[in-house]
Amino acid sequence: MRDVAVVSFAQSATRRDQTRNEVEILLPVLREAMAPTGLTTHDIGFTCSGSSDYLAGQAFAFVSALDAVGPWPPIQESHVEMDGAWALYEAWVRLQHGDIDTALVYAFGKSSPGDVARVLSLQLDPYVTGPLWPDAISLAALQARAFLEAGHDEKDLARVVARSRRNAVGNPHAQLSGDIDEATLLDEPLYADPLRMHDCPPISDGAAVVVLAAGDKARELCERPAWIRGIDHRIDVQALGSRDLSQSASTRLAGEKAGVGGRADLAELHAPFSHQELIVAEALGLDETATSINPSGGALASNPVMVAGLVRIGEAARRLSAGEGERAVAHATSGPALQQNLVCVLEATS
Amino acid sequence: MTEVLSAPHSMEFPYTRSTGPMVGAFLTGLRDRRVLGVRDSAGRVVVPPPEYDAGTAAVLPADELIEVASEGVVTSWSWNPKPRLGQPFEQPFAWVLVQLDGADTGLLHALDAPRDAIRTGMRVRIRWAEEPVGFIKDIACFEPAP
């Protein structure tokens, strides 16, 4: 395998953005990510993006986002109708071919114009589940009940939320942050029983950009690159009632294949709902006493759909490059109730 | 006088799809008020029946479907405080995963029961639509079993 590293990362602030379109959100983030590398669009070997036309409500909406890249003369480019973490996976595979040394990965999504919990119903089985239009919050709540009744306490969920809010105080890109104690959180009423409102993610619009480089090119572009030591993604069976919702078999398998080994200085886990962070950490064998979990606040603090997974990889890499640790685990999820999961192990040394 | 031209326009994909041997048989079963599943490689009776085995990817036998009961047990549930367009009820209701008697997996649907009465493990049964047509909504919802 060819050594590939994250050499640059940038993200937008996340909020409900009622004035800018996707290209306008993306353009300054692309410039910010490219600037420290000194590269231009035409120095990049391969460009890959992640987004969903269902958010924009328009077929091939991702094509217009290329305006932010400036793809003329033509460039080598691809797109996944998934979170940008899977675009990064495709770019990593493309770099393994060996004929190019750099790749640009970006993701963008505006969740705020529609009802994103309903839009996400469209990813379900179209014959026996989709016609009932179960929304993403209801399905996450079904999973939360299965998790709680498998021997967990709602105090565990409140602890995750309180830590997310606290950690997000130091994250200028976060949407929700603050110092809230667990007892105050538990005093709030149930919303989608067994979930409270704060167990669910905010509605966020945003974009993120990662620059990847291989071997000596990475060392040339970045003082302390975050090397991808392992990356893998796996999927659980489609029917929600056919899997144990209290666990994540696909995360466990992806973590084993990516070589997590239960060791990391920090972990960025893509868990839009509080209980999901606990399920993912357990599947990866991560222990909160040894690993700083979601130091950015994670997806509970900011959840731009199609972007938040790529942000996990970018945040983990950025922190390693800044010397906050030597080994990190990043995780991204897709589909209802943690159906599909990607795990990436990153390392940086001086 | 100016004639205003108009024409109907509907947003649609103007093609039909086959639901295939397995999902098709399941939906046809619903039309007859029967619920069908299939035994997978691990020996579990899976409802609704998938065409391919989740563990081995083997084709599962569409000619060996197993009928399960229209009554079963709630294995998980959630409260939906904000019903959305297209969902089974317009007022707040519960989503449930129900393991029908004879099945080893859960079927997702809505439950018509007061919130205080709902718990994991409760017995429920299918309330059939008045005129089943071979669609998942032939199951109107679940209701508490007497």
Boltz contact constraints between the chains, C-beta under 6 A:
constraints:
  - contact:
      token1: [A, 118]
      token2: [B, 84]
      max_distance: 6.0
  - contact:
      token1: [A, 127]
      token2: [B, 19]
      max_distance: 6.0
  - contact:
      token1: [A, 127]
      token2: [B, 23]
      max_distance: 6.0
  - contact:
      token1: [A, 128]
      token2: [B, 48]
      max_distance: 6.0
  - contact:
      token1: [A, 128]
      token2: [B, 136]
      max_distance: 6.0
  - contact:
      token1: [A, 129]
      token2: [B, 108]
      max_distance: 6.0
  - contact:
      token1: [A, 131]
      token2: [B, 136]
      max_distance: 6.0
  - contact:
      token1: [A, 133]
      token2: [B, 86]
      max_distance: 6.0
  - contact:
      token1: [A, 133]
      token2: [B, 87]
      max_distance: 6.0
  - contact:
      token1: [A, 134]
      token2: [B, 95]
      max_distance: 6.0
  - contact:
      token1: [A, 135]
      token2: [B, 84]
      max_distance: 6.0
  - contact:
      token1: [A, 138]
      token2: [B, 78]
      max_distance: 6.0
  - contact:
      token1: [A, 138]
      token2: [B, 80]
      max_distance: 6.0
  - contact:
      token1: [A, 138]
      token2: [B, 95]
      max_distance: 6.0
  - contact:
      token1: [A, 141]
      token2: [B, 78]
      max_distance: 6.0
  - contact:
      token1: [A, 142]
      token2: [B, 76]
      max_distance: 6.0
  - contact:
      token1: [A, 142]
      token2: [B, 78]
      max_distance: 6.0
  - contact:
      token1: [A, 142]
      token2: [B, 95]
      max_distance: 6.0
  - contact:
      token1: [A, 145]
      token2: [B, 76]
      max_distance: 6.0
  - contact:
      token1: [A, 145]
      token2: [B, 78]
      max_distance: 6.0
  - contact:
      token1: [A, 146]
      token2: [B, 76]
      max_distance: 6.0
  - contact:
      token1: [A, 149]
      token2: [B, 120]
      max_distance: 6.0
  - contact:
      token1: [A, 191]
      token2: [B, 81]
      max_distance: 6.0
  - contact:
      token1: [A, 192]
      token2: [B, 78]
      max_distance: 6.0
  - contact:
      token1: [A, 192]
      token2: [B, 79]
      max_distance: 6.0
  - contact:
      token1: [A, 193]
      token2: [B, 79]
      max_distance: 6.0
  - contact:
      token1: [A, 237]
      token2: [B, 54]
      max_distance: 6.0
  - contact:
      token1: [A, 240]
      token2: [B, 108]
      max_distance: 6.0
  - contact:
      token1: [A, 241]
      token2: [B, 97]
      max_distance: 6.0
  - contact:
      token1: [A, 241]
      token2: [B, 105]
      max_distance: 6.0
  - contact:
      token1: [A, 241]
      token2: [B, 106]
      max_distance: 6.0
  - contact:
      token1: [A, 241]
      token2: [B, 107]
      max_distance: 6.0
  - contact:
      token1: [A, 241]
      token2: [B, 108]
      max_distance: 6.0
  - contact:
      token1: [A, 242]
      token2: [B, 46]
      max_distance: 6.0
  - contact:
      token1: [A, 242]
      token2: [B, 105]
      max_distance: 6.0
